[in-house]
Amino acid sequence: MSHRTTRRAPSVSQDLWPAFRTAWGESAEGYDSLFGHGIHSEAEHSTWLLLLRRLLPAQEKPLRILDVGTGTGMIAILAAELGHTVTAADYSETMLEVASRKAEKFATDLDISFILSDAMLGEIEDGQFDVVICRHLLWALPYPEEVLRRWKEVCRPNGKIIVIDQLRPRVHPVRQGIRELADLLNPLIGSGDSHDGVFPKIPLHEQPLKRATSPLPIANAMRRAGLNRVQGERLPWIDLVERPAMPRLERWARRWNRYVVEGWV
């Protein structure tokens, strides 16, 4: 079982990664306050636990789970709450610090370890995990198939990869106008789906999954990466329970449109 040297998916914007690390660090403390990012009610907490129970393979002993791009650790903490052994990886030291503090505050007996790593997981050995899961990450990557192939490598035989994110469907012009107004007002009223960090702009052609309007492009990327039994679905029941945390203007402007895609190694 060989140890991988650090590597990163190729991109013409390679020099932007340090800027992203800085921006995520600046956003870490306020990240959970944003709707759709942290958990804002007991209903959200129980609903996310229900989703993970459905998605994680059933077996008698705890699973070894890798949460890639863990951010402030929401998915990692929930999976550990279900009794699994979790490794939480992120490219931002500050995000990991926030996640670690939150895990300690939640419960002292959670089996979570935190590791600094980008999406290519150069610090992680092959064949270590039963499940690799990510939320709010794959859409941003320029070469999702290469990253997914790497995630396959760190999985054990018959392991599973789970991708959870949101879709960005086309909107009616009136709703688009409200969305733009919301984006304008959010910095003034301190609400909405925004971050404190200043994020560099990446050309759209370098983020092939960013404008996905259905789970199909994500499922196709997983199939091209060699995953089997790939299936995806929208999660309107997650959207429903998260909407009360949205500012009123945001509710008019946006639809969160959660989805999950899962595939087996």
C-alpha positions as YAML, in Angstrom:
chain: A
units: angstrom
residues:
- id: 1
  name: MET
  ca: [0.00, 0.00, 0.00]
- id: 2
  name: SER
  ca: [1.89, 3.06, -1.23]
- id: 3
  name: HIS
  ca: [1.76, 6.60, 0.13]
- id: 4
  name: ARG
  ca: [0.89, 9.29, -2.40]
- id: 5
  name: THR
  ca: [3.01, 12.38, -2.81]
- id: 6
  name: THR
  ca: [1.15, 15.68, -2.79]
- id: 7
  name: ARG
  ca: [-0.38, 16.50, -6.17]
- id: 8
  name: ARG
  ca: [-3.12, 18.70, -7.52]
- id: 9
  name: ALA
  ca: [-5.37, 18.45, -10.56]
- id: 10
  name: PRO
  ca: [-3.89, 20.48, -13.46]
- id: 11
  name: SER
  ca: [-5.42, 23.88, -14.16]
- id: 12
  name: VAL
  ca: [-4.42, 27.02, -16.01]
- id: 13
  name: SER
  ca: [-5.45, 28.85, -12.80]
- id: 14
  name: GLN
  ca: [-3.05, 26.89, -10.59]
- id: 15
  name: ASP
  ca: [-1.69, 30.09, -9.08]
- id: 16
  name: LEU
  ca: [-5.14, 30.90, -7.69]
- id: 17
  name: TRP
  ca: [-5.12, 28.10, -5.12]
- id: 18
  name: PRO
  ca: [-3.23, 30.05, -2.42]
- id: 19
  name: ALA
  ca: [-5.71, 32.90, -2.85]
- id: 20
  name: PHE
  ca: [-8.58, 30.46, -2.38]
- id: 21
  name: ARG
  ca: [-6.99, 29.12, 0.79]
- id: 22
  name: THR
  ca: [-6.76, 32.66, 2.15]
- id: 23
  name: ALA
  ca: [-10.36, 33.47, 1.17]
- id: 24
  name: TRP
  ca: [-11.75, 30.31, 2.78]
- id: 25
  name: GLY
  ca: [-9.78, 31.11, 5.91]
- id: 26
  name: GLU
  ca: [-11.34, 34.55, 6.07]
- id: 27
  name: SER
  ca: [-14.81, 33.00, 5.65]
- id: 28
  name: ALA
  ca: [-14.40, 30.21, 8.19]
- id: 29
  name: GLU
  ca: [-15.73, 31.89, 11.33]
- id: 30
  name: GLY
  ca: [-18.94, 33.06, 9.66]
- id: 31
  name: TYR
  ca: [-19.47, 30.09, 7.35]
- id: 32
  name: ASP
  ca: [-22.00, 28.26, 9.52]
- id: 33
  name: SER
  ca: [-24.18, 31.35, 9.83]
- id: 34
  name: LEU
  ca: [-25.08, 31.14, 6.13]
- id: 35
  name: PHE
  ca: [-28.22, 29.27, 5.13]
- id: 36
  name: GLY
  ca: [-27.50, 25.92, 3.54]
- id: 37
  name: HIS
  ca: [-24.06, 25.77, 5.13]
- id: 38
  name: GLY
  ca: [-24.37, 25.30, 8.87]
- id: 39
  name: ILE
  ca: [-27.27, 23.67, 10.72]
- id: 40
  name: HIS
  ca: [-29.82, 26.18, 12.04]
- id: 41
  name: SER
  ca: [-32.48, 24.04, 13.69]
- id: 42
  name: GLU
  ca: [-33.14, 20.65, 15.20]
- id: 43
  name: ALA
  ca: [-35.26, 19.88, 12.14]
- id: 44
  name: GLU
  ca: [-32.23, 20.42, 9.88]
- id: 45
  name: HIS
  ca: [-30.07, 18.30, 12.16]
- id: 46
  name: SER
  ca: [-32.45, 15.34, 12.21]
- id: 47
  name: THR
  ca: [-33.11, 15.60, 8.45]
- id: 48
  name: TRP
  ca: [-29.41, 15.50, 7.55]
- id: 49
  name: LEU
  ca: [-28.92, 12.53, 9.89]
- id: 50
  name: LEU
  ca: [-31.78, 10.77, 8.11]
- id: 51
  name: LEU
  ca: [-30.15, 11.40, 4.73]
- id: 52
  name: LEU
  ca: [-26.78, 10.05, 5.84]
- id: 53
  name: ARG
  ca: [-28.37, 6.94, 7.35]
- id: 54
  name: ARG
  ca: [-29.96, 6.27, 3.95]
- id: 55
  name: LEU
  ca: [-26.78, 6.91, 1.95]
- id: 56
  name: LEU
  ca: [-24.16, 5.12, 4.03]
- id: 57
  name: PRO
  ca: [-23.76, 1.38, 3.34]
- id: 58
  name: ALA
  ca: [-25.32, -0.82, 6.01]
- id: 59
  name: GLN
  ca: [-22.87, -2.96, 7.95]
- id: 60
  name: GLU
  ca: [-22.46, -4.06, 11.53]
- id: 61
  name: LYS
  ca: [-19.16, -2.36, 12.33]
- id: 62
  name: PRO
  ca: [-18.48, 1.39, 11.96]
- id: 63
  name: LEU
  ca: [-17.48, 2.62, 8.50]
- id: 64
  name: ARG
  ca: [-14.24, 4.43, 7.79]
- id: 65
  name: ILE
  ca: [-15.38, 7.66, 6.12]
- id: 66
  name: LEU
  ca: [-13.38, 10.43, 4.44]
- id: 67
  name: ASP
  ca: [-15.11, 13.82, 4.22]
- id: 68
  name: VAL
  ca: [-13.27, 15.78, 1.48]
- id: 69
  name: GLY
  ca: [-13.54, 19.58, 1.63]
- id: 70
  name: THR
  ca: [-15.05, 19.29, 5.09]
- id: 71
  name: GLY
  ca: [-15.09, 23.05, 5.67]
- id: 72
  name: THR
  ca: [-16.44, 23.58, 9.18]
- id: 73
  name: GLY
  ca: [-17.07, 19.86, 9.56]
- id: 74
  name: MET
  ca: [-20.85, 19.54, 9.28]
- id: 75
  name: ILE
  ca: [-20.91, 16.23, 7.37]
- id: 76
  name: ALA
  ca: [-17.96, 14.82, 9.33]
- id: 77
  name: ILE
  ca: [-19.62, 15.54, 12.68]
- id: 78
  name: LEU
  ca: [-22.94, 14.05, 11.57]
- id: 79
  name: ALA
  ca: [-21.26, 10.87, 10.29]
- id: 80
  name: ALA
  ca: [-19.32, 10.53, 13.54]
- id: 81
  name: GLU
  ca: [-22.55, 11.11, 15.47]
- id: 82
  name: LEU
  ca: [-23.89, 8.02, 13.68]
- id: 83
  name: GLY
  ca: [-20.98, 6.05, 15.16]
- id: 84
  name: HIS
  ca: [-18.55, 5.98, 12.22]
- id: 85
  name: THR
  ca: [-14.80, 6.68, 12.16]
- id: 86
  name: VAL
  ca: [-14.28, 9.88, 10.19]
- id: 87
  name: THR
  ca: [-11.29, 11.64, 8.63]
- id: 88
  name: ALA
  ca: [-12.11, 15.25, 7.72]
- id: 89
  name: ALA
  ca: [-9.85, 16.84, 5.06]
- id: 90
  name: ASP
  ca: [-9.72, 20.46, 3.95]
- id: 91
  name: TYR
  ca: [-7.34, 22.81, 2.15]
- id: 92
  name: SER
  ca: [-7.83, 25.61, 4.72]
- id: 93
  name: GLU
  ca: [-6.13, 25.42, 8.12]
- id: 94
  name: THR
  ca: [-8.63, 27.92, 9.51]
- id: 95
  name: MET
  ca: [-11.62, 25.88, 8.36]
- id: 96
  name: LEU
  ca: [-10.12, 22.82, 10.07]
- id: 97
  name: GLU
  ca: [-9.59, 24.79, 13.29]
- id: 98
  name: VAL
  ca: [-13.24, 25.87, 13.30]
- id: 99
  name: ALA
  ca: [-14.37, 22.30, 12.53]
- id: 100
  name: SER
  ca: [-12.22, 20.86, 15.33]
- id: 101
  name: ARG
  ca: [-13.58, 23.34, 17.88]
- id: 102
  name: LYS
  ca: [-17.14, 22.59, 16.79]
- id: 103
  name: ALA
  ca: [-16.61, 18.84, 17.06]
- id: 104
  name: GLU
  ca: [-15.19, 19.19, 20.59]
- id: 105
  name: LYS
  ca: [-18.14, 21.37, 21.59]
- id: 106
  name: PHE
  ca: [-20.65, 18.92, 20.11]
- id: 107
  name: ALA
  ca: [-19.33, 15.84, 21.90]
- id: 108
  name: THR
  ca: [-16.01, 14.72, 23.30]
- id: 109
  name: ASP
  ca: [-16.31, 11.09, 22.15]
- id: 110
  name: LEU
  ca: [-16.68, 11.64, 18.38]
- id: 111
  name: ASP
  ca: [-14.17, 9.60, 16.38]
- id: 112
  name: ILE
  ca: [-12.93, 12.34, 14.02]
- id: 113
  name: SER
  ca: [-9.43, 13.21, 12.86]
- id: 114
  name: PHE
  ca: [-8.65, 16.34, 10.86]
- id: 115
  name: ILE
  ca: [-6.07, 16.54, 8.07]
- id: 116
  name: LEU
  ca: [-4.83, 19.37, 5.86]
- id: 117
  name: SER
  ca: [-5.16, 18.29, 2.22]
- id: 118
  name: ASP
  ca: [-6.48, 19.48, -1.12]
- id: 119
  name: ALA
  ca: [-8.94, 17.49, -3.23]
- id: 120
  name: MET
  ca: [-6.22, 15.25, -4.69]
- id: 121
  name: LEU
  ca: [-5.49, 13.81, -1.22]
- id: 122
  name: GLY
  ca: [-1.75, 13.51, -1.65]
- id: 123
  name: GLU
  ca: [-1.33, 13.05, 2.09]
- id: 124
  name: ILE
  ca: [-3.63, 10.00, 2.25]
- id: 125
  name: GLU
  ca: [-2.71, 6.39, 1.49]
- id: 126
  name: ASP
  ca: [-4.65, 4.26, -0.96]
- id: 127
  name: GLY
  ca: [-7.33, 1.80, 0.10]
- id: 128
  name: GLN
  ca: [-8.16, 3.36, 3.45]
- id: 129
  name: PHE
  ca: [-11.89, 4.19, 3.37]
- id: 130
  name: ASP
  ca: [-15.27, 2.55, 2.94]
- id: 131
  name: VAL
  ca: [-16.85, 5.85, 1.90]
- id: 132
  name: VAL
  ca: [-15.61, 9.13, 0.45]
- id: 133
  name: ILE
  ca: [-18.17, 11.92, 0.77]
- id: 134
  name: CYS
  ca: [-18.09, 15.57, -0.20]
- id: 135
  name: ARG
  ca: [-20.47, 18.52, -0.01]
- id: 136
  name: HIS
  ca: [-20.01, 21.87, -1.76]
- id: 137
  name: LEU
  ca: [-16.79, 20.93, -3.56]
- id: 138
  name: LEU
  ca: [-16.92, 18.99, -6.82]
- id: 139
  name: TRP
  ca: [-18.71, 21.78, -8.75]
- id: 140
  name: ALA
  ca: [-15.70, 24.07, -8.23]
- id: 141
  name: LEU
  ca: [-13.01, 21.77, -9.60]
- id: 142
  name: PRO
  ca: [-11.61, 22.09, -13.14]
- id: 143
  name: TYR
  ca: [-11.02, 18.35, -13.65]
- id: 144
  name: PRO
  ca: [-13.71, 16.50, -11.66]
- id: 145
  name: GLU
  ca: [-13.02, 13.13, -13.32]
- id: 146
  name: GLU
  ca: [-9.37, 13.17, -12.26]
- id: 147
  name: VAL
  ca: [-10.33, 14.04, -8.71]
- id: 148
  name: LEU
  ca: [-12.97, 11.29, -8.62]
- id: 149
  name: ARG
  ca: [-10.41, 8.75, -9.88]
- id: 150
  name: ARG
  ca: [-8.15, 9.78, -7.01]
- id: 151
  name: TRP
  ca: [-11.00, 9.34, -4.55]
- id: 152
  name: LYS
  ca: [-11.50, 5.84, -5.95]
- id: 153
  name: GLU
  ca: [-7.88, 5.06, -5.10]
- id: 154
  name: VAL
  ca: [-8.30, 5.89, -1.42]
- id: 155
  name: CYS
  ca: [-11.41, 3.69, -1.23]
- id: 156
  name: ARG
  ca: [-11.38, 0.05, -0.28]
- id: 157
  name: PRO
  ca: [-12.79, -2.54, -2.73]
- id: 158
  name: ASN
  ca: [-16.55, -2.07, -3.00]
- id: 159
  name: GLY
  ca: [-16.23, 1.38, -1.47]
- id: 160
  name: LYS
  ca: [-18.65, 4.19, -2.20]
- id: 161
  name: ILE
  ca: [-18.35, 7.83, -3.27]
- id: 162
  name: ILE
  ca: [-21.12, 10.31, -2.39]
- id: 163
  name: VAL
  ca: [-21.42, 13.84, -3.79]
- id: 164
  name: ILE
  ca: [-23.91, 16.30, -2.26]
- id: 165
  name: ASP
  ca: [-24.38, 19.79, -3.63]
- id: 166
  name: GLN
  ca: [-26.87, 22.19, -5.17]
- id: 167
  name: LEU
  ca: [-28.02, 22.86, -8.71]
- id: 168
  name: ARG
  ca: [-28.14, 26.23, -10.42]
- id: 169
  name: PRO
  ca: [-31.15, 25.99, -12.76]
- id: 170
  name: ARG
  ca: [-32.20, 28.72, -15.16]
- id: 171
  name: VAL
  ca: [-34.55, 31.22, -13.53]
- id: 172
  name: HIS
  ca: [-37.38, 33.48, -14.68]
- id: 173
  name: PRO
  ca: [-36.17, 37.04, -15.50]
- id: 174
  name: VAL
  ca: [-38.20, 38.48, -12.61]
- id: 175
  name: ARG
  ca: [-36.68, 36.02, -10.16]
- id: 176
  name: GLN
  ca: [-33.24, 36.74, -11.61]
- id: 177
  name: GLY
  ca: [-33.80, 40.43, -10.94]
- id: 178
  name: ILE
  ca: [-34.72, 39.66, -7.33]
- id: 179
  name: ARG
  ca: [-31.62, 37.49, -7.04]
- id: 180
  name: GLU
  ca: [-29.40, 40.32, -8.25]
- id: 181
  name: LEU
  ca: [-31.10, 42.70, -5.79]
- id: 182
  name: ALA
  ca: [-30.49, 40.20, -2.99]
- id: 183
  name: ASP
  ca: [-26.83, 39.92, -3.95]
- id: 184
  name: LEU
  ca: [-26.58, 43.72, -3.87]
- id: 185
  name: LEU
  ca: [-28.25, 44.05, -0.48]
- id: 186
  name: ASN
  ca: [-26.62, 41.11, 1.30]
- id: 187
  name: PRO
  ca: [-23.37, 42.95, 2.13]
- id: 188
  name: LEU
  ca: [-25.42, 45.87, 3.50]
- id: 189
  name: ILE
  ca: [-27.78, 43.85, 5.70]
- id: 190
  name: GLY
  ca: [-25.38, 41.07, 6.63]
- id: 191
  name: SER
  ca: [-27.35, 38.11, 5.35]
- id: 192
  name: GLY
  ca: [-27.64, 35.74, 2.46]
- id: 193
  name: ASP
  ca: [-25.42, 33.19, 0.75]
- id: 194
  name: SER
  ca: [-22.19, 35.17, 0.77]
- id: 195
  name: HIS
  ca: [-18.74, 34.84, 2.27]
- id: 196
  name: ASP
  ca: [-16.39, 37.26, 3.98]
- id: 197
  name: GLY
  ca: [-13.37, 36.23, 1.94]
- id: 198
  name: VAL
  ca: [-12.47, 37.78, -1.41]
- id: 199
  name: PHE
  ca: [-12.50, 34.86, -3.84]
- id: 200
  name: PRO
  ca: [-10.56, 35.00, -7.13]
- id: 201
  name: LYS
  ca: [-12.59, 34.59, -10.30]
- id: 202
  name: ILE
  ca: [-12.13, 31.36, -12.25]
- id: 203
  name: PRO
  ca: [-13.16, 31.23, -15.93]
- id: 204
  name: LEU
  ca: [-16.41, 29.32, -16.31]
- id: 205
  name: HIS
  ca: [-14.83, 26.86, -18.74]
- id: 206
  name: GLU
  ca: [-12.58, 25.72, -15.88]
- id: 207
  name: GLN
  ca: [-15.58, 24.71, -13.76]
- id: 208
  name: PRO
  ca: [-17.53, 22.30, -16.00]
- id: 209
  name: LEU
  ca: [-20.03, 21.32, -13.29]
- id: 210
  name: LYS
  ca: [-20.79, 24.81, -11.98]
- id: 211
  name: ARG
  ca: [-23.80, 25.43, -14.22]
- id: 212
  name: ALA
  ca: [-25.31, 21.96, -13.93]
- id: 213
  name: THR
  ca: [-29.11, 22.12, -14.05]
- id: 214
  name: SER
  ca: [-29.63, 18.45, -13.13]
- id: 215
  name: PRO
  ca: [-27.61, 15.71, -11.40]
- id: 216
  name: LEU
  ca: [-26.82, 14.16, -14.82]
- id: 217
  name: PRO
  ca: [-23.46, 15.91, -15.51]
- id: 218
  name: ILE
  ca: [-22.23, 14.92, -12.06]
- id: 219
  name: ALA
  ca: [-23.38, 11.33, -12.59]
- id: 220
  name: ASN
  ca: [-21.66, 11.27, -16.00]
- id: 221
  name: ALA
  ca: [-18.41, 12.53, -14.48]
- id: 222
  name: MET
  ca: [-18.58, 9.70, -11.94]
- id: 223
  name: ARG
  ca: [-19.18, 7.15, -14.68]
- id: 224
  name: ARG
  ca: [-16.25, 8.51, -16.72]
- id: 225
  name: ALA
  ca: [-14.10, 8.12, -13.60]
- id: 226
  name: GLY
  ca: [-14.97, 4.42, -13.59]
- id: 227
  name: LEU
  ca: [-17.57, 4.28, -10.82]
- id: 228
  name: ASN
  ca: [-20.33, 1.68, -10.98]
- id: 229
  name: ARG
  ca: [-24.05, 1.68, -10.15]
- id: 230
  name: VAL
  ca: [-24.11, 5.48, -10.32]
- id: 231
  name: GLN
  ca: [-27.42, 7.07, -9.40]
- id: 232
  name: GLY
  ca: [-28.57, 10.55, -8.49]
- id: 233
  name: GLU
  ca: [-31.62, 12.35, -7.21]
- id: 234
  name: ARG
  ca: [-32.79, 15.75, -6.08]
- id: 235
  name: LEU
  ca: [-33.41, 16.34, -2.39]
- id: 236
  name: PRO
  ca: [-36.46, 18.63, -2.14]
- id: 237
  name: TRP
  ca: [-37.12, 17.52, 1.42]
- id: 238
  name: ILE
  ca: [-33.69, 18.88, 2.42]
- id: 239
  name: ASP
  ca: [-34.49, 22.14, 0.61]
- id: 240
  name: LEU
  ca: [-37.77, 22.41, 2.50]
- id: 241
  name: VAL
  ca: [-36.24, 22.11, 5.93]
- id: 242
  name: GLU
  ca: [-33.41, 24.55, 5.12]
- id: 243
  name: ARG
  ca: [-35.61, 27.32, 3.68]
- id: 244
  name: PRO
  ca: [-36.71, 28.83, 7.03]
- id: 245
  name: ALA
  ca: [-33.09, 29.87, 7.66]
- id: 246
  name: MET
  ca: [-33.04, 31.93, 4.44]
- id: 247
  name: PRO
  ca: [-33.69, 35.69, 4.64]
- id: 248
  name: ARG
  ca: [-37.09, 36.54, 3.17]
- id: 249
  name: LEU
  ca: [-35.65, 38.21, 0.07]
- id: 250
  name: GLU
  ca: [-33.48, 35.18, -0.58]
- id: 251
  name: ARG
  ca: [-36.53, 32.91, -0.42]
- id: 252
  name: TRP
  ca: [-38.06, 34.83, -3.30]
- id: 253
  name: ALA
  ca: [-34.82, 34.96, -5.25]
- id: 254
  name: ARG
  ca: [-33.41, 31.46, -4.97]
- id: 255
  name: ARG
  ca: [-34.15, 27.77, -4.97]
- id: 256
  name: TRP
  ca: [-31.44, 25.79, -3.18]
- id: 257
  name: ASN
  ca: [-32.09, 22.60, -5.23]
- id: 258
  name: ARG
  ca: [-30.07, 20.03, -3.31]
- id: 259
  name: TYR
  ca: [-29.00, 16.82, -5.01]
- id: 260
  name: VAL
  ca: [-26.99, 13.71, -4.25]
- id: 261
  name: VAL
  ca: [-25.11, 11.43, -6.64]
- id: 262
  name: GLU
  ca: [-23.59, 8.17, -5.44]
- id: 263
  name: GLY
  ca: [-21.45, 5.52, -7.09]
- id: 264
  name: TRP
  ca: [-19.57, 2.37, -6.13]
- id: 265
  name: VAL
  ca: [-15.93, 1.50, -6.65]
...
